[in-house]
C-alpha cells in the first residue's frame, strides 16, 4: 500500500496546525479500502481491526502496514448508500501524486486542505457497492464468437454454439470439446448457430448463413444434418426471435420469409395454431415459457414482449405486455380461423412505484421462479434514462387477472364461455373466439406483488435470474442475480421487510458484456457467458466473508454462516451463526482496548466529538464506555454523535475507550481511536489551535 503524509506543523503565529495522513492502495485487483488516519495514530502491526494512539514523536511520516479489512455490503440496495472499495490504477495513482504535490506548493493551507479532501471523497464514492472476489471456474473459447448461443445440458456441462463450431464445456473435467458445423454442399459457408436444445431426447443445433438455414442432430458425439421446418431458424442471426421447446413440441415467433408478427406452433402434435396478424403491434420478443397446472389441459403459455402503444390509457410509445394462451388449445369452431389460437389474450405489465408516479415501462428480461411456497415471475425493467427496476408477479395473481378482467373497449355481452377459457378436448365456440380476437387486451393491468417494485437502481442491468435458498432460521430467501453493463453481477438478497443485502461480484478482469446468465438451481450455480468465455460461480461460495465472524454474519448472505471452520456454506453444513434480518450476532462482538494519549495536554477545556458511521435506515446506536453505563446518544442525519467535555487542567488517562454499538456494525473509539467496522471508514482529524479535538468518522 502507498502512504501519503502531509504534516502541517505549527505556523509562525502558533495559531493552528493540521495533521492529515492518507493511505492508498497499490493493488486494484484486491478489495482494500481507502483509509484516512491522523499521522499521530499509528497502526499496531498488521492488526486490521485495531489502531492504537501514539504520540507524534513516536510516529514516522511514512509507515507500512497491510489492512485486510473485509468489505461490507450496502444495506439498502441503492448505490449512494452502499459500502465498497475504491480501486486506483497506476496511472490514476501517478496523476493523484502530481496533483497533491502541486497543490501543496501552489495553494494556501486552507485551499489545499479543501482540495485534497474533495479529491479523496470522490475516490471513496467511486466504489461504493461492495465488491466480492470469489472462487470460480473459467473456460475460454479458442476464438471470440460474434453471436454465441448458450444451452445448459446438465449441471456441469454447457453447450455454446458459435460460427461453424459447437463447443461442449465440461466443468467437471475442465475440458472443451469442439464439433465443426458445415452444410453438406457448402463447406465454406459461414454458419451462425442460432439454436441449441433438446428435442426427442437428442441435442439439435440450428443455424443460418444469411441466405440458407439448416439444423443438425448430435447423437453419441456424431453430428448429422437434420430436416426441420424453416421456422426453427431466423434468416439473420441478429434477428429478434424466440423458439420455445416443450418436451417434443416447439413454438416460434419466426415465420420464415413472411413479414408477419405471429406466435406459432411449428413442431409436435397437431393442430399447428398461430396468433392473429393484429394480435401484436411491432413486437420485440423477450421470452416465452410454459406454466404447468395440476390438470394438463390447464397448462398455459406465457409470451412476454414489448410493443407499440396505440391506446390512450398511457403516454409511452412502447409498453411491456404478457400474452397468455392455453397450451392444449384446439382452436375455434369457426372454419375460416380453424388454425388460430382461440384462447390468446394479453395484458400490460406494470412495474414501478405508483404512489410516487414512478414507472419503468421497458421490459428487458424475465425469469420464472418455481419457489418452495409459490411460483413467481420476476421481470427486469428499465426507463428512458436506463435506470433499472425489478418487479415480481405471483402466477396466481396473473391467472386471476386473466380470469376475471373484462376486455378493454369491448361492449357488454353474455357469453356462455368466457374468452381465454381452456376447454378440455373441444374447440372454442365461435362467439367467444370472435370476441377474444377483436378485443384481445384486458381492461385490468398486471400489477406487481406488493403494488410496487422489489428493487430499483440507477444502474443499467441486462439479465436476471433468481435463486431460492433456505437459511438457518428456517425461512426461504430469494436471491436475485442481475447482469450489469460492464460485466459485473449484482447479488441481491430480498428480505421480508423489504430490506435488501447487496453484493457486487466482478467475475472478469476487464470490462465485458454479459450475453447469458443461466442458473442451475439444484447445485445453486450461476453460469455467466460472454463472447469469449463462460464462468461458473457457486452462489454458496463464502470465502469473501471468511476473515471474521462479523464479516460473515454482517454480509446477510443466506448461503453463508460462521462456524469453527470459518464462513461456510449452509448447503454443506447446516449450522453456525447467521442473522439475515439484522446482520449482527452478539456472539461475534468483541470488546477492544485502547492505548491512552501520552504526553502533556493543554490546560484548556477540550471537547471530544465522536461520530459513528452512517447508520442504515432502520438502524440505531448507543455509545458505551467500557464496563460502564451508556452515555448520551444523539442521532442526527443518519449518524450517532457523542460529545465528551473535560474540564480545564484535567489530564485524561482513560484506560479502554468508547464503543458505538450500531444495529448493523460496531465502531470503537478511544482517546485516540480504534475503528472496528466491516464497512470502509473515512477518518478526518482536525486539530485547530489548542481548543478542540474533533473526531469525525464517516461510514461510506
C-alpha positions as CSV (number, residue, x, y, z in Angstrom):
1,X,0.0,0.0,0.0
2,X,1.1,3.6,-0.6
3,X,1.0,6.0,2.3
4,X,1.0,9.7,1.6
5,X,1.5,12.0,4.5
6,X,1.0,15.8,4.8
7,X,2.0,17.3,8.1
8,X,1.4,21.0,8.5
9,X,3.2,21.9,11.8
10,X,2.5,24.9,13.9
11,X,2.8,28.1,11.9
12,X,4.9,31.2,12.9
13,X,2.0,32.7,14.8
14,X,1.3,29.4,16.6
15,X,-2.4,29.7,15.8
16,X,-3.2,26.5,14.1
17,X,-1.8,23.2,13.0
18,X,-3.2,20.3,10.9
19,X,-2.2,16.8,10.8
20,X,-3.6,14.7,7.9
21,X,-2.5,11.3,6.6
22,X,-3.9,9.5,3.6
23,X,-3.5,5.8,2.9
24,X,-4.0,4.5,-0.7
25,X,-3.9,1.1,-2.2
26,X,-1.5,-0.2,-4.8
27,X,-3.2,-3.3,-6.0
28,X,-6.6,-2.5,-7.6
29,X,-7.5,-6.2,-8.0
30,X,-7.6,-6.7,-4.2
31,X,-10.6,-5.1,-2.5
32,X,-8.7,-3.0,0.0
33,X,-10.3,0.1,1.4
34,X,-9.4,3.7,1.4
35,X,-8.5,4.9,4.9
36,X,-7.8,8.3,6.2
37,X,-6.0,8.4,9.6
38,X,-4.2,11.1,11.6
39,X,-0.5,10.6,11.4
40,X,-0.1,10.6,15.2
41,X,-2.2,7.5,15.3
42,X,-0.1,4.6,14.2
43,X,-1.3,1.2,13.2
44,X,-0.5,-1.6,15.6
45,X,1.5,-4.0,13.4
46,X,-0.6,-5.9,10.9
47,X,-3.8,-5.9,13.0
48,X,-6.6,-5.0,10.7
49,X,-9.2,-4.4,13.4
50,X,-7.4,-2.1,15.8
51,X,-5.4,1.2,15.6
52,X,-3.7,2.4,18.8
53,X,-2.9,6.0,19.6
54,X,0.7,7.0,19.7
55,X,2.4,10.4,20.3
56,X,3.5,12.3,17.2
57,X,7.2,11.9,18.2
58,X,6.8,8.1,18.1
59,X,5.3,8.0,14.6
60,X,7.3,8.4,11.3
61,X,5.7,10.2,8.4
62,X,5.8,7.1,6.2
63,X,4.8,3.8,7.7
64,X,3.9,0.5,6.2
65,X,1.0,-1.7,7.2
66,X,-1.4,-4.0,5.4
67,X,-5.1,-3.6,6.0
68,X,-7.3,-6.6,5.1
69,X,-10.5,-5.1,6.4
70,X,-13.3,-7.1,4.9
71,X,-15.8,-5.2,2.8
72,X,-19.4,-5.0,3.9
73,X,-22.3,-4.9,1.5
74,X,-24.7,-1.9,1.4
75,X,-27.8,-2.2,3.4
76,X,-30.5,-0.5,1.3
77,X,-29.6,-1.7,-2.2
78,X,-29.0,1.8,-3.6
79,X,-25.7,2.9,-4.9
80,X,-25.4,6.1,-3.0
81,X,-25.7,4.4,0.4
82,X,-23.8,1.2,-0.3
83,X,-20.3,0.5,1.1
84,X,-17.5,-0.6,-1.1
85,X,-13.9,-0.4,-2.2
86,X,-12.2,2.3,-4.2
87,X,-9.9,0.9,-6.9
88,X,-7.0,3.1,-8.0
89,X,-5.0,2.3,-11.2
90,X,-1.3,3.0,-11.5
91,X,-2.0,5.9,-13.9
92,X,-4.5,7.3,-11.5
93,X,-2.1,7.0,-8.7
94,X,0.6,8.9,-10.6
95,X,-1.8,11.7,-11.5
96,X,-3.0,11.8,-7.9
97,X,0.5,12.2,-6.6
98,X,1.3,15.0,-9.1
99,X,-1.9,16.7,-8.2
100,X,-1.4,16.6,-4.5
101,X,2.2,17.8,-4.5
102,X,1.4,20.6,-6.9
103,X,-1.5,21.6,-4.8
104,X,0.8,21.6,-1.7
105,X,3.2,24.0,-3.4
106,X,0.7,26.3,-5.1
107,X,-2.2,26.6,-2.7
108,X,-2.7,28.1,0.6
109,X,-3.1,25.9,3.6
110,X,-6.9,26.1,3.7
111,X,-7.4,25.8,-0.1
112,X,-5.1,22.8,-0.2
113,X,-7.0,21.1,2.6
114,X,-10.3,21.5,0.9
115,X,-8.9,20.4,-2.4
116,X,-7.4,17.2,-1.0
117,X,-10.4,16.3,1.0
118,X,-12.6,16.7,-2.1
119,X,-10.3,14.5,-4.2
120,X,-10.4,11.7,-1.7
121,X,-14.1,11.9,-1.1
122,X,-14.5,11.4,-4.9
123,X,-12.2,8.4,-4.8
124,X,-14.2,6.9,-1.9
125,X,-17.5,7.4,-3.6
126,X,-16.3,5.8,-6.8
127,X,-16.5,2.3,-5.4
128,X,-19.5,2.3,-3.1
129,X,-21.0,-1.1,-3.8
130,X,-19.3,-3.9,-2.0
131,X,-17.3,-6.0,-4.4
132,X,-16.8,-9.7,-4.0
133,X,-13.9,-11.7,-5.4
134,X,-14.7,-15.4,-5.1
135,X,-13.6,-18.8,-6.5
136,X,-14.8,-19.5,-9.9
137,X,-14.3,-21.9,-12.9
138,X,-13.4,-20.3,-16.2
139,X,-13.4,-21.9,-19.6
140,X,-12.4,-19.7,-22.5
141,X,-13.3,-20.3,-26.2
142,X,-10.4,-20.8,-28.6
143,X,-11.9,-18.0,-30.7
144,X,-14.1,-15.0,-30.0
145,X,-17.7,-15.6,-31.1
146,X,-19.9,-12.9,-32.6
147,X,-23.3,-14.4,-31.9
148,X,-22.8,-17.2,-29.2
149,X,-25.8,-19.3,-28.1
150,X,-25.7,-21.0,-24.7
151,X,-27.5,-24.2,-23.6
152,X,-27.1,-25.9,-20.2
153,X,-27.2,-29.6,-21.0
154,X,-26.5,-30.8,-17.4
155,X,-25.4,-29.3,-14.1
156,X,-21.8,-29.4,-15.2
157,X,-22.0,-29.3,-19.0
158,X,-22.8,-26.3,-21.2
159,X,-23.1,-26.2,-25.0
160,X,-22.0,-23.0,-26.7
161,X,-22.8,-22.5,-30.4
162,X,-20.6,-20.2,-32.4
163,X,-19.6,-19.7,-36.0
164,X,-19.2,-23.1,-37.7
165,X,-18.5,-24.6,-34.3
166,X,-20.2,-26.2,-31.3
167,X,-18.3,-26.2,-28.0
168,X,-19.1,-28.6,-25.1
169,X,-17.8,-27.0,-21.9
170,X,-17.3,-29.7,-19.2
171,X,-16.7,-28.0,-15.9
172,X,-16.0,-31.3,-14.2
173,X,-13.0,-32.2,-16.3
174,X,-12.3,-28.6,-17.3
175,X,-12.2,-29.6,-20.9
176,X,-13.6,-28.0,-24.1
177,X,-14.7,-30.4,-26.9
178,X,-15.2,-28.9,-30.3
179,X,-17.5,-30.1,-33.1
180,X,-17.4,-28.5,-36.6
181,X,-20.7,-27.5,-38.2
182,X,-21.0,-27.2,-42.0
183,X,-23.6,-27.6,-44.7
184,X,-23.3,-30.7,-46.8
185,X,-22.9,-28.9,-50.1
186,X,-21.2,-25.8,-48.9
187,X,-18.2,-26.4,-46.6
188,X,-17.1,-22.8,-47.0
189,X,-20.4,-21.2,-45.8
190,X,-20.3,-19.2,-42.6
191,X,-22.9,-20.8,-40.3
192,X,-24.0,-18.9,-37.3
193,X,-25.6,-21.2,-34.7
194,X,-29.0,-19.6,-33.5
195,X,-30.5,-22.5,-31.5
196,X,-29.3,-25.3,-29.3
197,X,-31.7,-27.5,-27.3
198,X,-33.1,-31.0,-26.7
199,X,-35.8,-32.4,-28.9
200,X,-36.9,-36.0,-29.0
201,X,-34.1,-36.8,-26.5
202,X,-31.5,-35.6,-28.9
203,X,-29.5,-32.4,-29.0
204,X,-30.4,-30.3,-32.0
205,X,-28.4,-27.4,-33.4
206,X,-29.8,-24.9,-35.9
207,X,-28.0,-22.1,-37.8
208,X,-28.1,-19.8,-40.7
209,X,-25.6,-18.4,-43.3
210,X,-27.8,-15.4,-44.0
211,X,-29.2,-17.0,-47.1
212,X,-29.6,-20.6,-46.1
213,X,-30.7,-22.3,-42.9
214,X,-30.2,-25.8,-41.6
215,X,-30.4,-28.0,-38.5
216,X,-28.2,-30.8,-37.1
217,X,-28.7,-33.6,-34.7
218,X,-26.0,-34.6,-32.3
219,X,-26.0,-38.2,-31.1
220,X,-23.1,-40.2,-29.5
221,X,-20.7,-37.4,-30.3
222,X,-21.6,-37.6,-34.0
223,X,-23.4,-34.8,-35.8
224,X,-25.5,-35.1,-38.9
225,X,-27.8,-32.7,-40.8
226,X,-31.4,-33.0,-39.7
227,X,-34.5,-31.8,-41.6
228,X,-36.7,-29.4,-39.6
229,X,-39.2,-26.7,-40.6
230,X,-37.6,-23.4,-41.6
231,X,-39.4,-21.6,-38.7
232,X,-36.7,-23.1,-36.4
233,X,-34.1,-20.7,-37.7
234,X,-34.2,-16.9,-38.4
235,X,-32.6,-15.7,-41.6
236,X,-30.2,-13.4,-39.8
237,X,-28.5,-14.3,-36.5
238,X,-29.2,-10.8,-35.0
239,X,-32.9,-11.0,-35.7
240,X,-35.2,-10.8,-32.7
241,X,-36.7,-14.3,-32.5
242,X,-38.0,-16.8,-29.9
243,X,-38.1,-20.6,-30.0
244,X,-39.8,-22.4,-27.2
245,X,-39.2,-26.2,-26.9
246,X,-41.6,-28.0,-24.5
247,X,-40.6,-31.7,-24.5
248,X,-41.4,-32.7,-28.1
249,X,-43.4,-29.6,-29.1
250,X,-41.9,-26.4,-30.5
251,X,-43.3,-22.9,-30.8
252,X,-41.6,-20.0,-32.6
253,X,-42.0,-16.3,-33.5
254,X,-40.0,-16.8,-36.7
255,X,-42.2,-17.1,-39.7
256,X,-39.7,-17.9,-42.5
257,X,-39.9,-15.4,-45.3
258,X,-43.2,-13.8,-44.2
259,X,-43.0,-10.4,-42.5
260,X,-45.8,-11.0,-40.0
261,X,-45.8,-10.8,-36.2
262,X,-47.2,-14.1,-35.0
263,X,-46.5,-16.8,-32.4
264,X,-46.9,-20.2,-33.9
265,X,-46.7,-23.9,-33.1
266,X,-44.2,-25.4,-35.6
267,X,-43.5,-28.9,-34.4
268,X,-45.2,-31.7,-32.5
269,X,-48.8,-32.9,-32.2
270,X,-51.4,-31.2,-34.5
271,X,-53.0,-28.7,-34.8
272,X,-50.3,-26.1,-35.5
273,X,-52.0,-23.0,-34.2
274,X,-50.9,-19.4,-34.6
275,X,-51.9,-15.9,-33.2
276,X,-53.8,-13.4,-35.5
277,X,-51.9,-10.9,-37.6
278,X,-53.1,-8.0,-35.4
279,X,-52.5,-9.6,-32.0
280,X,-49.2,-7.9,-31.5
281,X,-48.0,-4.4,-32.8
282,X,-44.4,-4.5,-33.9
283,X,-43.3,-6.6,-31.0
284,X,-39.8,-7.1,-29.6
285,X,-39.9,-10.5,-28.0
286,X,-38.4,-11.1,-24.6
287,X,-39.2,-14.6,-23.5
288,X,-41.8,-17.4,-23.8
289,X,-42.3,-20.0,-21.1
290,X,-44.8,-22.7,-20.0
291,X,-46.7,-22.8,-16.7
292,X,-47.7,-26.2,-15.6
293,X,-51.0,-26.9,-13.8
294,X,-52.4,-29.9,-11.9
295,X,-54.7,-30.6,-14.8
296,X,-52.7,-30.8,-18.1
297,X,-55.4,-29.1,-20.2
298,X,-55.0,-26.1,-18.0
299,X,-51.3,-25.6,-18.8
300,X,-50.6,-22.1,-20.1
301,X,-48.0,-20.5,-22.4
302,X,-46.9,-17.0,-21.4
303,X,-45.3,-14.8,-24.0
304,X,-43.5,-11.6,-22.9
305,X,-42.8,-8.8,-25.3
306,X,-42.7,-5.0,-25.9
307,X,-45.0,-3.5,-28.5
308,X,-46.2,-0.1,-29.9
309,X,-48.7,1.7,-27.7
310,X,-51.8,2.5,-29.6
311,X,-54.3,3.1,-26.8
312,X,-55.0,6.3,-24.9
313,X,-54.6,4.9,-21.4
314,X,-50.9,5.8,-21.2
315,X,-48.4,8.1,-23.0
316,X,-45.5,5.7,-23.5
317,X,-44.6,4.9,-27.1
318,X,-43.7,1.4,-26.3
319,X,-45.2,-0.7,-23.5
320,X,-44.5,-4.2,-21.9
321,X,-47.0,-6.9,-22.4
322,X,-47.7,-10.5,-21.4
323,X,-49.9,-12.8,-23.6
324,X,-51.5,-15.9,-22.3
325,X,-52.9,-18.9,-24.2
326,X,-53.8,-22.4,-23.4
327,X,-51.2,-24.9,-24.3
328,X,-53.8,-27.5,-25.2
329,X,-55.8,-25.0,-27.3
330,X,-57.7,-26.9,-30.0
331,X,-58.6,-23.8,-32.0
332,X,-62.1,-22.3,-32.7
333,X,-65.1,-23.9,-34.3
334,X,-65.0,-21.1,-36.9
335,X,-63.8,-22.7,-40.1
336,X,-62.1,-19.6,-41.5
337,X,-60.0,-19.4,-38.4
338,X,-59.6,-23.1,-37.8
339,X,-55.9,-22.9,-37.0
340,X,-55.7,-19.8,-34.9
341,X,-55.2,-19.7,-31.1
342,X,-58.7,-19.3,-29.7
343,X,-57.6,-18.5,-26.1
344,X,-55.0,-15.9,-26.7
345,X,-55.4,-12.7,-24.6
346,X,-52.8,-10.1,-23.4
347,X,-52.4,-7.5,-20.7
348,X,-49.9,-4.8,-19.8
349,X,-47.2,-5.4,-17.2
350,X,-46.7,-2.6,-14.7
351,X,-43.5,-2.1,-12.8
352,X,-42.6,0.9,-10.6
353,X,-43.9,2.9,-7.7
354,X,-47.5,4.0,-8.5
355,X,-47.7,6.1,-5.3
356,X,-44.7,8.1,-6.4
357,X,-45.8,8.2,-10.1
358,X,-42.5,6.4,-11.0
359,X,-42.7,3.7,-13.7
360,X,-40.3,1.5,-15.6
361,X,-42.1,0.7,-18.9
362,X,-39.5,-1.2,-20.8
363,X,-39.2,-5.0,-20.1
364,X,-35.7,-6.4,-20.6
365,X,-35.7,-9.9,-19.2
366,X,-38.0,-12.4,-17.4
367,X,-37.4,-15.3,-15.1
368,X,-39.8,-17.9,-13.7
369,X,-39.0,-19.0,-10.1
370,X,-40.6,-22.2,-9.1
371,X,-40.4,-21.5,-5.4
372,X,-40.8,-23.6,-2.3
373,X,-44.0,-21.9,-1.4
374,X,-45.1,-20.1,-4.5
375,X,-44.3,-19.6,-8.2
376,X,-43.2,-16.1,-9.2
377,X,-42.4,-14.2,-12.4
378,X,-39.5,-11.8,-12.0
379,X,-39.3,-9.0,-14.6
380,X,-36.3,-6.7,-15.2
381,X,-37.4,-3.3,-16.4
382,X,-35.8,0.0,-17.4
383,X,-37.0,3.5,-18.0
384,X,-36.0,6.3,-20.5
385,X,-32.8,7.0,-18.5
386,X,-31.7,3.4,-18.5
387,X,-32.3,3.1,-14.8
388,X,-33.5,-0.4,-13.7
389,X,-36.1,-1.9,-11.5
390,X,-37.1,-5.5,-10.6
391,X,-40.8,-6.5,-10.1
392,X,-42.2,-9.8,-9.0
393,X,-45.6,-11.2,-10.0
394,X,-47.4,-14.1,-8.4
395,X,-48.6,-16.6,-11.0
396,X,-51.9,-16.9,-9.1
397,X,-52.4,-13.2,-9.4
398,X,-51.7,-13.3,-13.1
399,X,-54.1,-16.1,-13.6
400,X,-56.8,-14.3,-11.5
401,X,-56.4,-11.2,-13.7
402,X,-56.8,-13.1,-16.9
403,X,-59.8,-15.0,-15.5
404,X,-61.7,-12.0,-14.1
405,X,-60.9,-8.9,-16.1
406,X,-63.2,-7.5,-18.7
407,X,-61.8,-6.8,-22.2
408,X,-60.7,-3.3,-23.0
409,X,-63.1,-1.3,-25.2
410,X,-65.4,-4.4,-25.5
411,X,-69.2,-3.8,-25.2
412,X,-71.1,-5.8,-22.6
413,X,-72.1,-9.3,-23.6
414,X,-73.5,-12.5,-22.1
415,X,-71.3,-15.3,-23.4
416,X,-71.7,-18.9,-22.3
417,X,-67.9,-19.4,-22.2
418,X,-65.6,-16.6,-21.1
419,X,-62.8,-15.6,-23.6
420,X,-59.5,-17.2,-22.7
421,X,-61.1,-20.3,-21.0
422,X,-59.2,-23.6,-21.5
423,X,-61.7,-26.3,-22.7
424,X,-60.9,-30.0,-22.3
425,X,-60.9,-31.8,-25.6
426,X,-63.1,-29.4,-27.6
427,X,-62.9,-26.3,-29.7
428,X,-63.8,-22.8,-28.5
429,X,-67.3,-21.6,-29.6
430,X,-67.3,-19.1,-32.4
431,X,-68.9,-16.2,-30.5
432,X,-66.3,-16.5,-27.7
433,X,-63.5,-16.7,-30.2
434,X,-64.8,-13.7,-32.2
435,X,-64.9,-11.5,-29.1
436,X,-61.3,-12.5,-28.0
437,X,-60.0,-12.0,-31.5
438,X,-61.5,-8.5,-31.8
439,X,-60.7,-7.4,-28.2
440,X,-57.6,-9.3,-27.1
441,X,-56.4,-6.8,-24.5
442,X,-57.6,-6.9,-20.9
443,X,-59.0,-3.9,-19.1
444,X,-57.0,-4.6,-16.0
445,X,-53.2,-4.5,-15.9
446,X,-50.9,-6.9,-14.3
447,X,-49.5,-5.2,-11.2
448,X,-46.5,-6.4,-9.2
449,X,-46.7,-8.2,-5.8
450,X,-47.0,-5.6,-3.1
451,X,-48.1,-3.0,-5.7
452,X,-44.5,-1.8,-6.2
453,X,-41.1,-2.8,-7.4
454,X,-38.9,-5.1,-5.3
455,X,-35.8,-3.1,-6.1
456,X,-34.7,-0.2,-8.2
457,X,-31.3,1.2,-9.1
458,X,-29.7,3.9,-11.2
459,X,-27.6,1.2,-12.9
460,X,-28.5,-0.5,-16.2
461,X,-29.0,-4.2,-16.0
462,X,-29.5,-6.6,-18.9
463,X,-30.2,-10.1,-17.5
464,X,-31.9,-11.6,-14.4
465,X,-32.2,-14.9,-12.7
466,X,-33.5,-15.7,-9.3
467,X,-32.5,-18.5,-6.8
468,X,-34.1,-19.5,-3.6
469,X,-32.2,-20.9,-0.5
470,X,-33.4,-22.0,2.9
471,X,-31.4,-20.3,5.7
472,X,-30.6,-21.5,9.2
473,X,-33.6,-19.6,10.6
474,X,-35.9,-21.9,8.6
475,X,-37.0,-19.2,6.2
476,X,-36.5,-19.2,2.5
477,X,-34.8,-16.2,0.9
478,X,-34.9,-15.2,-2.7
479,X,-31.6,-14.2,-4.2
480,X,-31.8,-12.0,-7.4
481,X,-28.8,-12.1,-9.7
482,X,-28.5,-9.2,-12.2
483,X,-26.1,-8.8,-15.1
484,X,-24.9,-5.2,-15.2
485,X,-23.3,-3.3,-18.1
486,X,-19.6,-3.7,-17.9
487,X,-19.6,-7.4,-16.8
488,X,-20.4,-7.3,-13.1
489,X,-23.1,-9.4,-11.4
490,X,-25.2,-7.9,-8.6
491,X,-26.3,-10.3,-5.9
492,X,-29.4,-9.0,-4.2
493,X,-31.0,-10.8,-1.2
494,X,-34.6,-9.9,-0.6
495,X,-35.9,-9.6,3.0
496,X,-39.5,-10.0,4.1
497,X,-39.4,-6.4,5.5
498,X,-38.4,-5.0,2.1
499,X,-34.8,-4.6,3.0
500,X,-32.0,-5.8,0.8
501,X,-28.5,-7.0,1.1
502,X,-26.4,-6.1,-2.0
503,X,-23.2,-7.7,-3.1
504,X,-21.3,-6.9,-6.4
505,X,-19.4,-9.7,-8.0
506,X,-16.7,-8.9,-10.6
507,X,-16.0,-12.2,-12.4
508,X,-13.9,-10.7,-15.2
509,X,-10.6,-8.9,-15.2
510,X,-11.8,-6.4,-17.7
511,X,-15.0,-4.8,-19.0
512,X,-17.1,-7.3,-20.9
513,X,-20.7,-7.6,-22.0
514,X,-22.6,-10.4,-20.3
515,X,-24.7,-12.2,-23.0
516,X,-26.0,-15.1,-21.0
517,X,-27.0,-15.7,-17.3
518,X,-28.0,-19.3,-16.6
519,X,-28.9,-20.6,-13.2
520,X,-28.5,-24.3,-12.2
521,X,-30.9,-24.4,-9.3
522,X,-30.1,-27.9,-7.9
523,X,-26.5,-27.0,-7.3
524,X,-27.1,-23.3,-6.8
525,X,-24.5,-22.4,-9.5
526,X,-24.6,-19.4,-11.9
527,X,-23.1,-19.6,-15.4
528,X,-22.1,-16.3,-16.8
529,X,-21.4,-16.2,-20.6
530,X,-19.7,-13.7,-22.8
531,X,-18.4,-13.9,-26.4
532,X,-15.0,-15.2,-25.2
533,X,-15.7,-17.4,-22.1
534,X,-18.1,-18.9,-19.6
535,X,-17.6,-18.6,-15.9
536,X,-19.2,-20.8,-13.3
537,X,-19.9,-19.1,-10.0
538,X,-21.1,-21.1,-7.0
539,X,-23.6,-19.0,-5.2
540,X,-22.7,-20.5,-1.9
541,X,-19.1,-19.5,-2.0
542,X,-18.4,-17.8,1.3
543,X,-14.7,-17.1,1.0
544,X,-15.3,-13.4,0.5
545,X,-16.5,-13.1,4.1
546,X,-14.1,-15.6,5.7
547,X,-11.9,-13.2,7.6
548,X,-14.0,-12.6,10.7
549,X,-17.3,-13.7,12.3
550,X,-18.6,-10.1,12.0
551,X,-17.8,-10.1,8.2
552,X,-19.6,-13.4,7.7
553,X,-22.7,-12.5,9.7
554,X,-23.0,-8.9,8.6
555,X,-23.0,-10.0,4.9
556,X,-26.5,-11.3,5.5
557,X,-25.8,-13.8,2.8
558,X,-28.3,-16.7,3.3
559,X,-25.9,-19.2,1.8
560,X,-23.2,-18.5,4.5
561,X,-22.8,-18.9,8.2
562,X,-19.9,-18.6,10.7
563,X,-18.6,-21.9,12.1
564,X,-15.5,-23.1,13.8
565,X,-14.0,-23.6,10.3
566,X,-14.8,-20.1,9.3
567,X,-17.5,-18.8,7.0
568,X,-19.0,-21.9,5.4
569,X,-21.9,-22.8,3.1
570,X,-25.1,-23.7,4.8
571,X,-25.8,-26.1,1.9
572,X,-22.8,-28.2,3.0
573,X,-23.0,-27.6,6.8
574,X,-26.4,-26.6,8.2
575,X,-25.1,-24.9,11.4
576,X,-23.3,-21.8,12.6
577,X,-24.0,-18.2,13.3
578,X,-26.3,-16.4,10.8
579,X,-28.6,-13.4,11.0
580,X,-30.2,-12.5,7.7
581,X,-32.6,-9.9,9.1
582,X,-30.2,-7.7,11.1
583,X,-26.7,-8.9,10.1
584,X,-25.4,-9.0,13.6
585,X,-24.9,-11.7,16.2
586,X,-23.9,-10.8,19.8
587,X,-21.5,-13.8,19.9
588,X,-19.4,-12.1,17.2
589,X,-18.9,-8.8,19.1
590,X,-15.6,-8.4,20.8
591,X,-14.5,-5.6,23.1
592,X,-11.3,-3.7,22.2
593,X,-8.9,-1.9,24.5
594,X,-7.2,1.4,23.7
595,X,-3.9,3.0,24.5
596,X,-4.3,6.4,26.0
597,X,-2.6,9.5,24.5
598,X,0.8,10.0,26.1
599,X,2.5,13.3,26.9
600,X,1.3,16.7,28.2
601,X,-2.1,18.0,27.1
602,X,-3.2,21.6,27.0
603,X,-4.7,23.0,30.2
604,X,-7.7,24.4,28.3
605,X,-11.1,22.8,28.0
606,X,-11.3,20.1,25.3
607,X,-14.5,18.8,23.5
608,X,-14.3,15.3,22.1
609,X,-16.9,14.8,19.4
610,X,-17.4,11.1,18.4
611,X,-19.5,10.4,15.4
612,X,-20.4,6.9,14.3
613,X,-20.5,5.6,10.7
614,X,-23.7,6.3,8.8
615,X,-26.5,4.2,10.1
616,X,-28.9,2.1,8.0
617,X,-32.4,3.5,7.7
618,X,-33.7,1.1,10.4
619,X,-30.5,1.5,12.4
620,X,-30.0,2.7,15.9
621,X,-26.9,3.1,18.0
622,X,-25.7,4.0,21.5
623,X,-22.3,4.9,22.9
624,X,-21.0,2.8,25.7
625,X,-18.0,3.4,27.9
626,X,-16.1,0.2,28.6
627,X,-17.6,-1.5,31.7
628,X,-19.8,1.5,32.4
629,X,-23.3,2.7,31.7
630,X,-24.5,4.2,28.5
631,X,-23.5,7.7,27.6
632,X,-25.8,10.3,25.9
633,X,-26.7,9.3,22.4
634,X,-27.8,11.7,19.7
635,X,-29.0,10.5,16.3
636,X,-28.9,13.1,13.5
637,X,-28.8,12.7,9.7
638,X,-28.1,9.0,10.0
639,X,-25.1,9.3,12.4
640,X,-24.8,8.8,16.1
641,X,-22.9,11.6,17.9
642,X,-21.4,11.7,21.4
643,X,-19.9,14.9,22.8
644,X,-17.4,14.4,25.7
645,X,-16.4,17.5,27.6
646,X,-13.4,17.5,30.1
647,X,-12.7,20.5,32.5
648,X,-9.7,22.6,32.2
649,X,-6.4,21.4,33.6
650,X,-7.7,17.8,33.9
651,X,-5.4,15.3,32.3
652,X,-7.3,12.3,30.9
653,X,-5.5,9.0,31.2
654,X,-8.6,7.0,30.4
655,X,-7.9,3.3,30.0
656,X,-10.0,1.5,27.5
657,X,-12.3,3.6,25.4
658,X,-15.8,4.3,24.0
659,X,-17.8,1.9,21.9
660,X,-20.5,2.8,19.4
661,X,-22.8,-0.2,19.1
662,X,-24.9,0.1,15.9
663,X,-27.6,-2.3,14.8
664,X,-25.5,-3.5,11.9
665,X,-21.9,-2.7,12.8
666,X,-19.6,-1.7,15.7
667,X,-17.2,1.2,15.9
668,X,-14.8,1.5,18.8
669,X,-13.4,4.9,19.6
670,X,-11.0,5.8,22.5
671,X,-8.8,8.7,23.5
672,X,-7.0,8.1,20.2
673,X,-9.4,5.9,18.4
674,X,-9.7,2.4,17.0
675,X,-12.2,1.8,14.2
676,X,-13.7,-1.6,14.0
677,X,-16.2,-1.9,11.2
678,X,-17.0,-4.1,8.3
679,X,-17.5,-1.1,6.1
680,X,-14.9,1.3,4.7
681,X,-14.5,4.2,7.2
682,X,-13.2,7.7,6.4
683,X,-11.4,9.3,9.3
684,X,-10.6,13.0,9.3
685,X,-9.0,14.6,12.4
686,X,-8.7,18.3,12.7
687,X,-6.7,20.0,15.5
688,X,-7.5,23.7,15.3
689,X,-5.5,25.8,17.8
690,X,-5.5,24.2,21.2
691,X,-9.2,24.5,21.9
692,X,-10.9,21.5,20.3
693,X,-10.2,18.0,19.1
694,X,-13.0,16.7,16.9
695,X,-13.2,13.1,15.7
696,X,-15.3,12.7,12.6
697,X,-15.9,9.2,11.4
698,X,-18.0,8.9,8.2
699,X,-19.2,5.4,7.2
700,X,-19.2,5.2,3.4
